[in-house]
Amino acid sequence: MAQEIDLGSVVGPQGPKGDPGNDGAAGKDGAAGPGFSSATATVDATSGTPTVTVTKSGSGQSQSLAFAFKGLKGNDGAPGAAGKDGKTATFELRDGHLYAIYED
C-alpha cells in the first residue's frame, strides 16, 4: 500500500480588491545621456584568472559596448560518491492540497 503525505493547502482564498492609490507627482526631466544602440558579449571556454575586456565604439546616441569574458570556466572537480537508492515520490493536487505519494 502506498504512503500518502498531505503537504497542506497550496491554494488560498481570493483576497478583496484594494482601493486605487493616488497619482504621484511628476518627476523632473533628466539630462540627455549617451545612447547605446547595442551591446554584445562573448565568453571563451578557457579556465584561469577571470578577465573581461570592454570595448566602446561609436559616439553620441549610437554607441556600442562589446564585452569579452575569458577564464570563467573552473577546473574539473573530483567525482562525487555514489548516492544511496531512495524512493521517488509522485505528486497529486487534490482539492487544493498537494500530496506526495511514496510507493512501497
MOGI-V292745 format. One record per backbone hydrogen bond with DSSP energy under -1.0 kcal/mol. NH is the residue of the N-H (numbers start at 0). CO is the residue of the C=O. E is the energy in kcal/mol with one decimal. If there is no record, write none. Layout:
NH;CO;E, NH;CO;E
This chain:
2;101;-2.5, 4;99;-2.3, 6;97;-2.8, 9;95;-2.9, 34;59;-1.6, 36;62;-2.7, 37;62;-1.1, 39;64;-2.4, 41;66;-2.2, 43;68;-1.8, 50;69;-2.4, 52;67;-2.0, 54;65;-2.7, 56;63;-2.4, 61;58;-2.1, 62;34;-2.5, 63;56;-2.7, 64;37;-1.7, 65;54;-2.2, 66;39;-2.7, 67;52;-2.3, 68;41;-3.2, 69;50;-2.6, 72;45;-1.8, 89;100;-2.2, 91;98;-2.0, 93;96;-2.6, 96;93;-2.2, 97;7;-1.8, 98;91;-3.1, 99;4;-2.1, 100;89;-3.1, 101;2;-2.6
